[in-house]
């Protein structure tokens, strides 16, 4: 029993352990982890950018800010570097390979090729061998059949390699090594021929407008007759080879005499000097020697390909 006069208090109720606590009406810090709606997300701390904004940018914030200026600068620097490299390459290339001059020697068309091949095989009836000029510059080969070109010598050289491989194949002597040997041998003889002519011109102090490319072109014309001789040998045998090659040798000899005579004697002709002095006789001997070397090389580079 309780004493009289005592105040009776109701019993205290304890909250369940699982009941949520009341939020502090005066928090010390604001919870910003739920900014942007949807509450806090795992893996994101306070002040992190919204998920949608982070997903829309392929770069981190700093890279996204600097990406476009850096790429523009890199592109401009790369273009400048490429243009400088191209200029340096063009200058160095022109020092050793005159690209502008090479374009002149390949300025041909179908009509020129046909007339030039006819002139190489039948040069006897041709009268005017002078190269035409326009404002002190020789006209393009397609406008003058007497102008030297590199298209026919290049195609004739490639054809010679193919015909040589065909000739060796018909005799069961073909191999990649033998084909490479034929190509390197023909190219080596052409280089030796051009160097010998240049040395002779230097020793004789001949003033001529012949260039190294001109000599390569004139020396490459003999491959046309070599191809015809080899094809005749494959079709008609050794007798056909000798007949056709003999005709082509005579044709190239006349062609070289008629062409080089104007080139090597141009200084004497301009001065009105008759070909009587010792110097002019040496020039004539050089012209005949260059022309006579063509048939010898034609036979040397073809006779072993037929049996």
VENSULDA-V213914 format. One record per helix or strand. SS is the DSSP state (h for helix, s for strand). FROM is the first residue (numbers start at 1). LEN is the number of residues. If there is no record, write none. Layout:
{{SS;FROM;LEN} {SS;FROM;LEN}}
//
This chain:
{{h;51;6} {h;61;36} {h;99;7} {h;110;12} {s;133;2} {s;137;2} {h;141;3} {h;151;20} {h;176;28} {h;212;9} {h;222;15} {h;238;27} {h;266;6} {h;278;23} {h;303;3}}
//
